[in-house]
Amino acid sequence: MLVLPSRLTHDEAPACVYMLQQGLEGQAETATVVDASALVHFDSSALAVLLEVRRESSARGRGFAVKGLPARLRELAALYGVAGLLPAAP
C-alpha cells in the first residue's frame, strides 16, 4: 500500500509523485491502493498526484483504489469531475 503524507500541496507534489513512483516499482500486487487518510493540508495538487499514480498503475496493468480519501478532497474531486477515477478501496 502506498501512503500519502499529511501535507500535499503544489510545493510537495513533485517529490510525492517521485516517492509514489518508486513505491509502484517495488510492488508486486495486481492492484495499487493509496492510503490518503493522513492528508490534512492539501490543495488540488493532491488530486493531480492521485491521478498520476492511477495513470501509472493502469500503464502497468494494475487496478487502482484510494483508502481514506478526506471528505474535502472527495468534494474537490466531484467538483472537478474526476471522482469516478478515484474509487474507494474496500
PDB file of N, CA, C and O in Angstrom:
ATOM      1  N   MET A   1       0.849  -1.171   0.000  1.00  0.00           N
ATOM      2  CA  MET A   1       0.000   0.000   0.000  1.00  0.00           C
ATOM      3  C   MET A   1       0.895   1.235   0.000  1.00  0.00           C
ATOM      4  O   MET A   1       1.870   1.319   0.747  1.00  0.00           O
ATOM      5  N   LEU A   2       0.543   2.181  -0.847  1.00  0.00           N
ATOM      6  CA  LEU A   2       1.253   3.455  -0.890  1.00  0.00           C
ATOM      7  C   LEU A   2       0.557   4.427   0.051  1.00  0.00           C
ATOM      8  O   LEU A   2      -0.665   4.383   0.195  1.00  0.00           O
ATOM      9  N   VAL A   3       1.317   5.298   0.690  1.00  0.00           N
ATOM     10  CA  VAL A   3       0.757   6.199   1.697  1.00  0.00           C
ATOM     11  C   VAL A   3       1.091   7.646   1.349  1.00  0.00           C
ATOM     12  O   VAL A   3       2.243   7.989   1.080  1.00  0.00           O
ATOM     13  N   LEU A   4       0.053   8.491   1.363  1.00  0.00           N
ATOM     14  CA  LEU A   4       0.275   9.918   1.145  1.00  0.00           C
ATOM     15  C   LEU A   4       0.686  10.579   2.447  1.00  0.00           C
ATOM     16  O   LEU A   4       0.312  10.120   3.527  1.00  0.00           O
ATOM     17  N   PRO A   5       1.460  11.664   2.350  1.00  0.00           N
ATOM     18  CA  PRO A   5       1.866  12.390   3.554  1.00  0.00           C
ATOM     19  C   PRO A   5       0.709  13.231   4.108  1.00  0.00           C
ATOM     20  O   PRO A   5      -0.353  13.311   3.491  1.00  0.00           O
ATOM     21  N   SER A   6       0.913  13.843   5.251  1.00  0.00           N
ATOM     22  CA  SER A   6      -0.138  14.674   5.852  1.00  0.00           C
ATOM     23  C   SER A   6      -0.298  15.995   5.111  1.00  0.00           C
ATOM     24  O   SER A   6      -1.368  16.603   5.153  1.00  0.00           O
ATOM     25  N   ARG A   7       0.753  16.442   4.433  1.00  0.00           N
ATOM     26  CA  ARG A   7       0.696  17.691   3.684  1.00  0.00           C
ATOM     27  C   ARG A   7       1.016  17.401   2.214  1.00  0.00           C
ATOM     28  O   ARG A   7       2.046  16.807   1.897  1.00  0.00           O
ATOM     29  N   LEU A   8       0.120  17.828   1.331  1.00  0.00           N
ATOM     30  CA  LEU A   8       0.336  17.612  -0.094  1.00  0.00           C
ATOM     31  C   LEU A   8      -0.252  18.785  -0.870  1.00  0.00           C
ATOM     32  O   LEU A   8      -1.428  18.801  -1.234  1.00  0.00           O
ATOM     33  N   THR A   9       0.620  19.765  -1.106  1.00  0.00           N
ATOM     34  CA  THR A   9       0.228  20.950  -1.874  1.00  0.00           C
ATOM     35  C   THR A   9       1.125  21.031  -3.102  1.00  0.00           C
ATOM     36  O   THR A   9       1.936  20.139  -3.354  1.00  0.00           O
ATOM     37  N   HIS A  10       0.973  22.090  -3.845  1.00  0.00           N
ATOM     38  CA  HIS A  10       1.752  22.291  -5.066  1.00  0.00           C
ATOM     39  C   HIS A  10       3.251  22.120  -4.809  1.00  0.00           C
ATOM     40  O   HIS A  10       3.957  21.533  -5.629  1.00  0.00           O
ATOM     41  N   ASP A  11       3.733  22.625  -3.684  1.00  0.00           N
ATOM     42  CA  ASP A  11       5.167  22.552  -3.377  1.00  0.00           C
ATOM     43  C   ASP A  11       5.648  21.122  -3.146  1.00  0.00           C
ATOM     44  O   ASP A  11       6.770  20.785  -3.523  1.00  0.00           O
ATOM     45  N   GLU A  12       4.829  20.288  -2.542  1.00  0.00           N
ATOM     46  CA  GLU A  12       5.231  18.916  -2.221  1.00  0.00           C
ATOM     47  C   GLU A  12       4.914  17.915  -3.332  1.00  0.00           C
ATOM     48  O   GLU A  12       5.425  16.795  -3.313  1.00  0.00           O
ATOM     49  N   ALA A  13       4.090  18.298  -4.286  1.00  0.00           N
ATOM     50  CA  ALA A  13       3.597  17.350  -5.299  1.00  0.00           C
ATOM     51  C   ALA A  13       4.699  16.644  -6.090  1.00  0.00           C
ATOM     52  O   ALA A  13       4.648  15.420  -6.215  1.00  0.00           O
ATOM     53  N   PRO A  14       5.701  17.359  -6.634  1.00  0.00           N
ATOM     54  CA  PRO A  14       6.717  16.636  -7.421  1.00  0.00           C
ATOM     55  C   PRO A  14       7.448  15.560  -6.623  1.00  0.00           C
ATOM     56  O   PRO A  14       7.659  14.452  -7.116  1.00  0.00           O
ATOM     57  N   ALA A  15       7.833  15.888  -5.394  1.00  0.00           N
ATOM     58  CA  ALA A  15       8.542  14.903  -4.567  1.00  0.00           C
ATOM     59  C   ALA A  15       7.623  13.741  -4.200  1.00  0.00           C
ATOM     60  O   ALA A  15       8.069  12.597  -4.117  1.00  0.00           O
ATOM     61  N   CYS A  16       6.353  14.030  -3.981  1.00  0.00           N
ATOM     62  CA  CYS A  16       5.400  12.977  -3.634  1.00  0.00           C
ATOM     63  C   CYS A  16       5.186  12.035  -4.818  1.00  0.00           C
ATOM     64  O   CYS A  16       5.150  10.817  -4.641  1.00  0.00           O
ATOM     65  N   VAL A  17       5.044  12.586  -6.012  1.00  0.00           N
ATOM     66  CA  VAL A  17       4.883  11.744  -7.208  1.00  0.00           C
ATOM     67  C   VAL A  17       6.103  10.842  -7.364  1.00  0.00           C
ATOM     68  O   VAL A  17       5.967   9.652  -7.647  1.00  0.00           O
ATOM     69  N   TYR A  18       7.280  11.402  -7.183  1.00  0.00           N
ATOM     70  CA  TYR A  18       8.507  10.610  -7.297  1.00  0.00           C
ATOM     71  C   TYR A  18       8.514   9.473  -6.279  1.00  0.00           C
ATOM     72  O   TYR A  18       8.818   8.330  -6.618  1.00  0.00           O
ATOM     73  N   MET A  19       8.174   9.795  -5.023  1.00  0.00           N
ATOM     74  CA  MET A  19       8.142   8.789  -3.963  1.00  0.00           C
ATOM     75  C   MET A  19       7.152   7.674  -4.300  1.00  0.00           C
ATOM     76  O   MET A  19       7.457   6.494  -4.127  1.00  0.00           O
ATOM     77  N   LEU A  20       5.973   8.050  -4.780  1.00  0.00           N
ATOM     78  CA  LEU A  20       4.951   7.054  -5.114  1.00  0.00           C
ATOM     79  C   LEU A  20       5.359   6.217  -6.320  1.00  0.00           C
ATOM     80  O   LEU A  20       5.071   5.021  -6.367  1.00  0.00           O
ATOM     81  N   GLN A  21       6.028   6.835  -7.298  1.00  0.00           N
ATOM     82  CA  GLN A  21       6.520   6.070  -8.446  1.00  0.00           C
ATOM     83  C   GLN A  21       7.522   5.012  -7.998  1.00  0.00           C
ATOM     84  O   GLN A  21       7.511   3.884  -8.491  1.00  0.00           O
ATOM     85  N   GLN A  22       8.384   5.386  -7.061  1.00  0.00           N
ATOM     86  CA  GLN A  22       9.352   4.424  -6.528  1.00  0.00           C
ATOM     87  C   GLN A  22       8.621   3.279  -5.820  1.00  0.00           C
ATOM     88  O   GLN A  22       9.006   2.115  -5.937  1.00  0.00           O
ATOM     89  N   GLY A  23       7.569   3.627  -5.089  1.00  0.00           N
ATOM     90  CA  GLY A  23       6.772   2.606  -4.416  1.00  0.00           C
ATOM     91  C   GLY A  23       6.084   1.670  -5.386  1.00  0.00           C
ATOM     92  O   GLY A  23       5.985   0.469  -5.135  1.00  0.00           O
ATOM     93  N   LEU A  24       5.606   2.219  -6.502  1.00  0.00           N
ATOM     94  CA  LEU A  24       4.964   1.388  -7.521  1.00  0.00           C
ATOM     95  C   LEU A  24       5.934   0.370  -8.094  1.00  0.00           C
ATOM     96  O   LEU A  24       5.567  -0.779  -8.339  1.00  0.00           O
ATOM     97  N   GLU A  25       7.163   0.791  -8.305  1.00  0.00           N
ATOM     98  CA  GLU A  25       8.157  -0.104  -8.883  1.00  0.00           C
ATOM     99  C   GLU A  25       8.457  -1.281  -7.959  1.00  0.00           C
ATOM    100  O   GLU A  25       8.789  -2.370  -8.426  1.00  0.00           O
ATOM    101  N   GLY A  26       8.341  -1.063  -6.662  1.00  0.00           N
ATOM    102  CA  GLY A  26       8.653  -2.116  -5.712  1.00  0.00           C
ATOM    103  C   GLY A  26       7.477  -3.016  -5.379  1.00  0.00           C
ATOM    104  O   GLY A  26       7.614  -3.929  -4.565  1.00  0.00           O
ATOM    105  N   GLN A  27       6.323  -2.776  -5.992  1.00  0.00           N
ATOM    106  CA  GLN A  27       5.134  -3.571  -5.683  1.00  0.00           C
ATOM    107  C   GLN A  27       4.952  -4.711  -6.675  1.00  0.00           C
ATOM    108  O   GLN A  27       5.249  -4.589  -7.863  1.00  0.00           O
ATOM    109  N   ALA A  28       4.452  -5.823  -6.145  1.00  0.00           N
ATOM    110  CA  ALA A  28       4.144  -6.963  -7.000  1.00  0.00           C
ATOM    111  C   ALA A  28       2.639  -7.207  -7.068  1.00  0.00           C
ATOM    112  O   ALA A  28       2.184  -8.105  -7.777  1.00  0.00           O
ATOM    113  N   GLU A  29       1.869  -6.411  -6.333  1.00  0.00           N
ATOM    114  CA  GLU A  29       0.422  -6.602  -6.279  1.00  0.00           C
ATOM    115  C   GLU A  29      -0.226  -6.330  -7.640  1.00  0.00           C
ATOM    116  O   GLU A  29       0.353  -5.668  -8.501  1.00  0.00           O
ATOM    117  N   THR A  30      -1.428  -6.853  -7.807  1.00  0.00           N
ATOM    118  CA  THR A  30      -2.168  -6.634  -9.046  1.00  0.00           C
ATOM    119  C   THR A  30      -2.998  -5.356  -8.994  1.00  0.00           C
ATOM    120  O   THR A  30      -3.532  -4.919 -10.013  1.00  0.00           O
ATOM    121  N   ALA A  31      -3.108  -4.759  -7.813  1.00  0.00           N
ATOM    122  CA  ALA A  31      -3.845  -3.502  -7.659  1.00  0.00           C
ATOM    123  C   ALA A  31      -3.056  -2.559  -6.763  1.00  0.00           C
ATOM    124  O   ALA A  31      -2.438  -2.976  -5.783  1.00  0.00           O
ATOM    125  N   THR A  32      -3.091  -1.305  -7.112  1.00  0.00           N
ATOM    126  CA  THR A  32      -2.443  -0.272  -6.308  1.00  0.00           C
ATOM    127  C   THR A  32      -3.477   0.359  -5.406  1.00  0.00           C
ATOM    128  O   THR A  32      -4.527   0.810  -5.864  1.00  0.00           O
ATOM    129  N   VAL A  33      -3.174   0.389  -4.110  1.00  0.00           N
ATOM    130  CA  VAL A  33      -4.042   1.064  -3.145  1.00  0.00           C
ATOM    131  C   VAL A  33      -3.230   2.189  -2.528  1.00  0.00           C
ATOM    132  O   VAL A  33      -2.123   1.979  -2.033  1.00  0.00           O
ATOM    133  N   VAL A  34      -3.805   3.392  -2.567  1.00  0.00           N
ATOM    134  CA  VAL A  34      -3.155   4.560  -1.975  1.00  0.00           C
ATOM    135  C   VAL A  34      -3.937   4.945  -0.726  1.00  0.00           C
ATOM    136  O   VAL A  34      -5.146   5.171  -0.784  1.00  0.00           O
ATOM    137  N   ASP A  35      -3.244   5.017   0.393  1.00  0.00           N
ATOM    138  CA  ASP A  35      -3.863   5.421   1.658  1.00  0.00           C
ATOM    139  C   ASP A  35      -3.739   6.941   1.795  1.00  0.00           C
ATOM    140  O   ASP A  35      -2.639   7.472   1.948  1.00  0.00           O
ATOM    141  N   ALA A  36      -4.874   7.626   1.740  1.00  0.00           N
ATOM    142  CA  ALA A  36      -4.897   9.091   1.830  1.00  0.00           C
ATOM    143  C   ALA A  36      -5.395   9.570   3.188  1.00  0.00           C
ATOM    144  O   ALA A  36      -5.654  10.760   3.365  1.00  0.00           O
ATOM    145  N   SER A  37      -5.530   8.667   4.139  1.00  0.00           N
ATOM    146  CA  SER A  37      -6.134   9.026   5.421  1.00  0.00           C
ATOM    147  C   SER A  37      -5.291  10.001   6.239  1.00  0.00           C
ATOM    148  O   SER A  37      -5.828  10.668   7.124  1.00  0.00           O
ATOM    149  N   ALA A  38      -4.001  10.103   5.975  1.00  0.00           N
ATOM    150  CA  ALA A  38      -3.155  11.035   6.724  1.00  0.00           C
ATOM    151  C   ALA A  38      -3.265  12.472   6.227  1.00  0.00           C
ATOM    152  O   ALA A  38      -2.831  13.400   6.910  1.00  0.00           O
ATOM    153  N   LEU A  39      -3.844  12.663   5.041  1.00  0.00           N
ATOM    154  CA  LEU A  39      -3.922  14.013   4.462  1.00  0.00           C
ATOM    155  C   LEU A  39      -4.686  14.972   5.366  1.00  0.00           C
ATOM    156  O   LEU A  39      -5.823  14.707   5.757  1.00  0.00           O
ATOM    157  N   VAL A  40      -4.044  16.087   5.690  1.00  0.00           N
ATOM    158  CA  VAL A  40      -4.664  17.129   6.492  1.00  0.00           C
ATOM    159  C   VAL A  40      -4.611  18.455   5.749  1.00  0.00           C
ATOM    160  O   VAL A  40      -5.620  19.154   5.646  1.00  0.00           O
ATOM    161  N   HIS A  41      -3.439  18.801   5.231  1.00  0.00           N
ATOM    162  CA  HIS A  41      -3.231  20.042   4.476  1.00  0.00           C
ATOM    163  C   HIS A  41      -3.006  19.669   3.014  1.00  0.00           C
ATOM    164  O   HIS A  41      -2.011  19.025   2.682  1.00  0.00           O
ATOM    165  N   PHE A  42      -3.926  20.070   2.142  1.00  0.00           N
ATOM    166  CA  PHE A  42      -3.794  19.722   0.728  1.00  0.00           C
ATOM    167  C   PHE A  42      -4.512  20.755  -0.128  1.00  0.00           C
ATOM    168  O   PHE A  42      -5.327  21.539   0.357  1.00  0.00           O
ATOM    169  N   ASP A  43      -4.188  20.731  -1.406  1.00  0.00           N
ATOM    170  CA  ASP A  43      -4.903  21.534  -2.394  1.00  0.00           C
ATOM    171  C   ASP A  43      -5.179  20.622  -3.590  1.00  0.00           C
ATOM    172  O   ASP A  43      -5.040  19.403  -3.488  1.00  0.00           O
ATOM    173  N   SER A  44      -5.560  21.197  -4.692  1.00  0.00           N
ATOM    174  CA  SER A  44      -5.918  20.380  -5.858  1.00  0.00           C
ATOM    175  C   SER A  44      -4.744  19.569  -6.395  1.00  0.00           C
ATOM    176  O   SER A  44      -4.936  18.641  -7.181  1.00  0.00           O
ATOM    177  N   SER A  45      -3.544  19.911  -5.980  1.00  0.00           N
ATOM    178  CA  SER A  45      -2.372  19.131  -6.387  1.00  0.00           C
ATOM    179  C   SER A  45      -2.465  17.695  -5.894  1.00  0.00           C
ATOM    180  O   SER A  45      -1.928  16.786  -6.528  1.00  0.00           O
ATOM    181  N   ALA A  46      -3.138  17.482  -4.778  1.00  0.00           N
ATOM    182  CA  ALA A  46      -3.312  16.115  -4.271  1.00  0.00           C
ATOM    183  C   ALA A  46      -4.090  15.274  -5.277  1.00  0.00           C
ATOM    184  O   ALA A  46      -3.799  14.093  -5.465  1.00  0.00           O
ATOM    185  N   LEU A  47      -5.082  15.891  -5.923  1.00  0.00           N
ATOM    186  CA  LEU A  47      -5.826  15.173  -6.967  1.00  0.00           C
ATOM    187  C   LEU A  47      -4.919  14.837  -8.134  1.00  0.00           C
ATOM    188  O   LEU A  47      -4.970  13.731  -8.672  1.00  0.00           O
ATOM    189  N   ALA A  48      -4.092  15.788  -8.524  1.00  0.00           N
ATOM    190  CA  ALA A  48      -3.169  15.551  -9.641  1.00  0.00           C
ATOM    191  C   ALA A  48      -2.221  14.398  -9.321  1.00  0.00           C
ATOM    192  O   ALA A  48      -1.925  13.576 -10.189  1.00  0.00           O
ATOM    193  N   VAL A  49      -1.749  14.337  -8.089  1.00  0.00           N
ATOM    194  CA  VAL A  49      -0.855  13.255  -7.679  1.00  0.00           C
ATOM    195  C   VAL A  49      -1.585  11.916  -7.746  1.00  0.00           C
ATOM    196  O   VAL A  49      -1.056  10.946  -8.289  1.00  0.00           O
ATOM    197  N   LEU A  50      -2.783  11.863  -7.203  1.00  0.00           N
ATOM    198  CA  LEU A  50      -3.557  10.616  -7.238  1.00  0.00           C
ATOM    199  C   LEU A  50      -3.850  10.181  -8.671  1.00  0.00           C
ATOM    200  O   LEU A  50      -3.764   8.996  -8.991  1.00  0.00           O
ATOM    201  N   LEU A  51      -4.189  11.119  -9.518  1.00  0.00           N
ATOM    202  CA  LEU A  51      -4.483  10.777 -10.911  1.00  0.00           C
ATOM    203  C   LEU A  51      -3.231  10.293 -11.651  1.00  0.00           C
ATOM    204  O   LEU A  51      -3.322   9.433 -12.527  1.00  0.00           O
ATOM    205  N   GLU A  52      -2.078  10.836 -11.304  1.00  0.00           N
ATOM    206  CA  GLU A  52      -0.826  10.371 -11.913  1.00  0.00           C
ATOM    207  C   GLU A  52      -0.513   8.946 -11.463  1.00  0.00           C
ATOM    208  O   GLU A  52      -0.086   8.122 -12.272  1.00  0.00           O
ATOM    209  N   VAL A  53      -0.719   8.652 -10.190  1.00  0.00           N
ATOM    210  CA  VAL A  53      -0.492   7.287  -9.703  1.00  0.00           C
ATOM    211  C   VAL A  53      -1.479   6.333 -10.368  1.00  0.00           C
ATOM    212  O   VAL A  53      -1.116   5.211 -10.722  1.00  0.00           O
ATOM    213  N   ARG A  54      -2.706   6.768 -10.537  1.00  0.00           N
ATOM    214  CA  ARG A  54      -3.710   5.949 -11.229  1.00  0.00           C
ATOM    215  C   ARG A  54      -3.257   5.655 -12.656  1.00  0.00           C
ATOM    216  O   ARG A  54      -3.343   4.518 -13.120  1.00  0.00           O
ATOM    217  N   ARG A  55      -2.775   6.684 -13.350  1.00  0.00           N
ATOM    218  CA  ARG A  55      -2.310   6.516 -14.730  1.00  0.00           C
ATOM    219  C   ARG A  55      -1.148   5.525 -14.788  1.00  0.00           C
ATOM    220  O   ARG A  55      -1.116   4.645 -15.648  1.00  0.00           O
ATOM    221  N   GLU A  56      -0.207   5.671 -13.878  1.00  0.00           N
ATOM    222  CA  GLU A  56       0.950   4.764 -13.861  1.00  0.00           C
ATOM    223  C   GLU A  56       0.530   3.338 -13.526  1.00  0.00           C
ATOM    224  O   GLU A  56       1.064   2.386 -14.096  1.00  0.00           O
ATOM    225  N   SER A  57      -0.408   3.183 -12.620  1.00  0.00           N
ATOM    226  CA  SER A  57      -0.913   1.850 -12.267  1.00  0.00           C
ATOM    227  C   SER A  57      -1.571   1.201 -13.474  1.00  0.00           C
ATOM    228  O   SER A  57      -1.352   0.026 -13.769  1.00  0.00           O
ATOM    229  N   SER A  58      -2.374   1.985 -14.159  1.00  0.00           N
ATOM    230  CA  SER A  58      -3.057   1.484 -15.349  1.00  0.00           C
ATOM    231  C   SER A  58      -2.050   1.079 -16.425  1.00  0.00           C
ATOM    232  O   SER A  58      -2.230   0.059 -17.091  1.00  0.00           O
ATOM    233  N   ALA A  59      -1.005   1.863 -16.595  1.00  0.00           N
ATOM    234  CA  ALA A  59       0.025   1.548 -17.591  1.00  0.00           C
ATOM    235  C   ALA A  59       0.739   0.235 -17.256  1.00  0.00           C
ATOM    236  O   ALA A  59       1.276  -0.430 -18.142  1.00  0.00           O
ATOM    237  N   ARG A  60       0.739  -0.130 -15.982  1.00  0.00           N
ATOM    238  CA  ARG A  60       1.363  -1.389 -15.551  1.00  0.00           C
ATOM    239  C   ARG A  60       0.354  -2.530 -15.498  1.00  0.00           C
ATOM    240  O   ARG A  60       0.684  -3.640 -15.083  1.00  0.00           O
ATOM    241  N   GLY A  61      -0.877  -2.251 -15.919  1.00  0.00           N
ATOM    242  CA  GLY A  61      -1.911  -3.275 -15.935  1.00  0.00           C
ATOM    243  C   GLY A  61      -2.500  -3.575 -14.571  1.00  0.00           C
ATOM    244  O   GLY A  61      -3.029  -4.664 -14.351  1.00  0.00           O
ATOM    245  N   ARG A  62      -2.417  -2.640 -13.665  1.00  0.00           N
ATOM    246  CA  ARG A  62      -2.908  -2.836 -12.306  1.00  0.00           C
ATOM    247  C   ARG A  62      -4.195  -2.043 -12.065  1.00  0.00           C
ATOM    248  O   ARG A  62      -4.452  -1.030 -12.715  1.00  0.00           O
ATOM    249  N   GLY A  63      -4.985  -2.525 -11.128  1.00  0.00           N
ATOM    250  CA  GLY A  63      -6.147  -1.779 -10.686  1.00  0.00           C
ATOM    251  C   GLY A  63      -5.693  -0.634  -9.793  1.00  0.00           C
ATOM    252  O   GLY A  63      -4.507  -0.504  -9.487  1.00  0.00           O
ATOM    253  N   PHE A  64      -6.647   0.195  -9.378  1.00  0.00           N
ATOM    254  CA  PHE A  64      -6.317   1.359  -8.558  1.00  0.00           C
ATOM    255  C   PHE A  64      -7.482   1.685  -7.630  1.00  0.00           C
ATOM    256  O   PHE A  64      -8.642   1.630  -8.036  1.00  0.00           O
ATOM    257  N   ALA A  65      -7.166   2.023  -6.388  1.00  0.00           N
ATOM    258  CA  ALA A  65      -8.183   2.445  -5.427  1.00  0.00           C
ATOM    259  C   ALA A  65      -7.535   3.342  -4.385  1.00  0.00           C
ATOM    260  O   ALA A  65      -6.322   3.307  -4.178  1.00  0.00           O
ATOM    261  N   VAL A  66      -8.370   4.146  -3.732  1.00  0.00           N
ATOM    262  CA  VAL A  66      -7.891   5.062  -2.700  1.00  0.00           C
ATOM    263  C   VAL A  66      -8.592   4.731  -1.388  1.00  0.00           C
ATOM    264  O   VAL A  66      -9.811   4.565  -1.343  1.00  0.00           O
ATOM    265  N   LYS A  67      -7.808   4.639  -0.336  1.00  0.00           N
ATOM    266  CA  LYS A  67      -8.336   4.367   1.001  1.00  0.00           C
ATOM    267  C   LYS A  67      -8.281   5.665   1.810  1.00  0.00           C
ATOM    268  O   LYS A  67      -7.274   6.372   1.793  1.00  0.00           O
ATOM    269  N   GLY A  68      -9.368   5.968   2.514  1.00  0.00           N
ATOM    270  CA  GLY A  68      -9.368   7.095   3.435  1.00  0.00           C
ATOM    271  C   GLY A  68      -9.311   8.469   2.804  1.00  0.00           C
ATOM    272  O   GLY A  68      -8.720   9.387   3.374  1.00  0.00           O
ATOM    273  N   LEU A  69      -9.910   8.627   1.645  1.00  0.00           N
ATOM    274  CA  LEU A  69      -9.910   9.939   0.986  1.00  0.00           C
ATOM    275  C   LEU A  69     -10.693  10.932   1.852  1.00  0.00           C
ATOM    276  O   LEU A  69     -11.872  10.709   2.123  1.00  0.00           O
ATOM    277  N   PRO A  70     -10.053  12.030   2.290  1.00  0.00           N
ATOM    278  CA  PRO A  70     -10.757  13.006   3.119  1.00  0.00           C
ATOM    279  C   PRO A  70     -11.987  13.580   2.406  1.00  0.00           C
ATOM    280  O   PRO A  70     -11.988  13.742   1.185  1.00  0.00           O
ATOM    281  N   ALA A  71     -13.014  13.880   3.169  1.00  0.00           N
ATOM    282  CA  ALA A  71     -14.271  14.387   2.598  1.00  0.00           C
ATOM    283  C   ALA A  71     -14.047  15.629   1.741  1.00  0.00           C
ATOM    284  O   ALA A  71     -14.637  15.754   0.668  1.00  0.00           O
ATOM    285  N   ARG A  72     -13.202  16.546   2.203  1.00  0.00           N
ATOM    286  CA  ARG A  72     -12.949  17.764   1.415  1.00  0.00           C
ATOM    287  C   ARG A  72     -12.305  17.446   0.071  1.00  0.00           C
ATOM    288  O   ARG A  72     -12.613  18.086  -0.934  1.00  0.00           O
ATOM    289  N   LEU A  73     -11.423  16.470   0.052  1.00  0.00           N
ATOM    290  CA  LEU A  73     -10.776  16.101  -1.210  1.00  0.00           C
ATOM    291  C   LEU A  73     -11.758  15.368  -2.113  1.00  0.00           C
ATOM    292  O   LEU A  73     -11.720  15.529  -3.333  1.00  0.00           O
ATOM    293  N   ARG A  74     -12.636  14.566  -1.524  1.00  0.00           N
ATOM    294  CA  ARG A  74     -13.679  13.888  -2.296  1.00  0.00           C
ATOM    295  C   ARG A  74     -14.592  14.930  -2.962  1.00  0.00           C
ATOM    296  O   ARG A  74     -14.962  14.787  -4.127  1.00  0.00           O
ATOM    297  N   GLU A  75     -14.948  15.979  -2.207  1.00  0.00           N
ATOM    298  CA  GLU A  75     -15.780  17.056  -2.754  1.00  0.00           C
ATOM    299  C   GLU A  75     -15.064  17.783  -3.883  1.00  0.00           C
ATOM    300  O   GLU A  75     -15.677  18.125  -4.894  1.00  0.00           O
ATOM    301  N   LEU A  76     -13.776  18.017  -3.711  1.00  0.00           N
ATOM    302  CA  LEU A  76     -12.997  18.677  -4.758  1.00  0.00           C
ATOM    303  C   LEU A  76     -12.933  17.808  -6.011  1.00  0.00           C
ATOM    304  O   LEU A  76     -13.019  18.319  -7.128  1.00  0.00           O
ATOM    305  N   ALA A  77     -12.783  16.503  -5.830  1.00  0.00           N
ATOM    306  CA  ALA A  77     -12.762  15.586  -6.974  1.00  0.00           C
ATOM    307  C   ALA A  77     -14.093  15.619  -7.709  1.00  0.00           C
ATOM    308  O   ALA A  77     -14.123  15.586  -8.940  1.00  0.00           O
ATOM    309  N   ALA A  78     -15.188  15.684  -6.969  1.00  0.00           N
ATOM    310  CA  ALA A  78     -16.514  15.768  -7.593  1.00  0.00           C
ATOM    311  C   ALA A  78     -16.659  17.082  -8.355  1.00  0.00           C
ATOM    312  O   ALA A  78     -17.200  17.106  -9.461  1.00  0.00           O
ATOM    313  N   LEU A  79     -16.182  18.163  -7.770  1.00  0.00           N
ATOM    314  CA  LEU A  79     -16.250  19.478  -8.415  1.00  0.00           C
ATOM    315  C   LEU A  79     -15.506  19.479  -9.742  1.00  0.00           C
ATOM    316  O   LEU A  79     -15.971  20.063 -10.721  1.00  0.00           O
ATOM    317  N   TYR A  80     -14.350  18.822  -9.774  1.00  0.00           N
ATOM    318  CA  TYR A  80     -13.544  18.754 -10.998  1.00  0.00           C
ATOM    319  C   TYR A  80     -13.993  17.642 -11.947  1.00  0.00           C
ATOM    320  O   TYR A  80     -13.466  17.524 -13.053  1.00  0.00           O
ATOM    321  N   GLY A  81     -14.952  16.837 -11.527  1.00  0.00           N
ATOM    322  CA  GLY A  81     -15.469  15.779 -12.386  1.00  0.00           C
ATOM    323  C   GLY A  81     -14.578  14.553 -12.486  1.00  0.00           C
ATOM    324  O   GLY A  81     -14.654  13.813 -13.466  1.00  0.00           O
ATOM    325  N   VAL A  82     -13.732  14.328 -11.483  1.00  0.00           N
ATOM    326  CA  VAL A  82     -12.823  13.183 -11.532  1.00  0.00           C
ATOM    327  C   VAL A  82     -13.085  12.175 -10.419  1.00  0.00           C
ATOM    328  O   VAL A  82     -12.308  11.235 -10.249  1.00  0.00           O
ATOM    329  N   ALA A  83     -14.155  12.350  -9.665  1.00  0.00           N
ATOM    330  CA  ALA A  83     -14.447  11.464  -8.529  1.00  0.00           C
ATOM    331  C   ALA A  83     -14.529   9.997  -8.964  1.00  0.00           C
ATOM    332  O   ALA A  83     -14.098   9.113  -8.224  1.00  0.00           O
ATOM    333  N   GLY A  84     -15.065   9.734 -10.131  1.00  0.00           N
ATOM    334  CA  GLY A  84     -15.190   8.372 -10.619  1.00  0.00           C
ATOM    335  C   GLY A  84     -13.858   7.708 -10.928  1.00  0.00           C
ATOM    336  O   GLY A  84     -13.783   6.485 -11.051  1.00  0.00           O
ATOM    337  N   LEU A  85     -12.806   8.513 -11.054  1.00  0.00           N
ATOM    338  CA  LEU A  85     -11.475   7.961 -11.324  1.00  0.00           C
ATOM    339  C   LEU A  85     -10.728   7.585 -10.058  1.00  0.00           C
ATOM    340  O   LEU A  85      -9.632   7.029 -10.116  1.00  0.00           O
ATOM    341  N   LEU A  86     -11.329   7.893  -8.903  1.00  0.00           N
ATOM    342  CA  LEU A  86     -10.688   7.621  -7.622  1.00  0.00           C
ATOM    343  C   LEU A  86     -11.580   6.724  -6.759  1.00  0.00           C
ATOM    344  O   LEU A  86     -12.105   7.168  -5.738  1.00  0.00           O
ATOM    345  N   PRO A  87     -11.750   5.472  -7.167  1.00  0.00           N
ATOM    346  CA  PRO A  87     -12.643   4.574  -6.418  1.00  0.00           C
ATOM    347  C   PRO A  87     -12.113   4.297  -5.007  1.00  0.00           C
ATOM    348  O   PRO A  87     -10.906   4.252  -4.769  1.00  0.00           O
ATOM    349  N   ALA A  88     -13.049   4.114  -4.095  1.00  0.00           N
ATOM    350  CA  ALA A  88     -12.680   3.818  -2.709  1.00  0.00           C
ATOM    351  C   ALA A  88     -12.220   2.376  -2.575  1.00  0.00           C
ATOM    352  O   ALA A  88     -12.798   1.464  -3.167  1.00  0.00           O
ATOM    353  N   ALA A  89     -11.176   2.187  -1.790  1.00  0.00           N
ATOM    354  CA  ALA A  89     -10.692   0.833  -1.501  1.00  0.00           C
ATOM    355  C   ALA A  89     -11.607   0.195  -0.473  1.00  0.00           C
ATOM    356  O   ALA A  89     -12.125   0.880   0.409  1.00  0.00           O
ATOM    357  N   PRO A  90     -11.810  -1.110  -0.579  1.00  0.00           N
ATOM    358  CA  PRO A  90     -12.669  -1.793   0.410  1.00  0.00           C
ATOM    359  C   PRO A  90     -12.055  -1.797   1.800  1.00  0.00           C
ATOM    360  O   PRO A  90     -12.651  -2.330   2.737  1.00  0.00           O
TER     361      PRO A  90
END
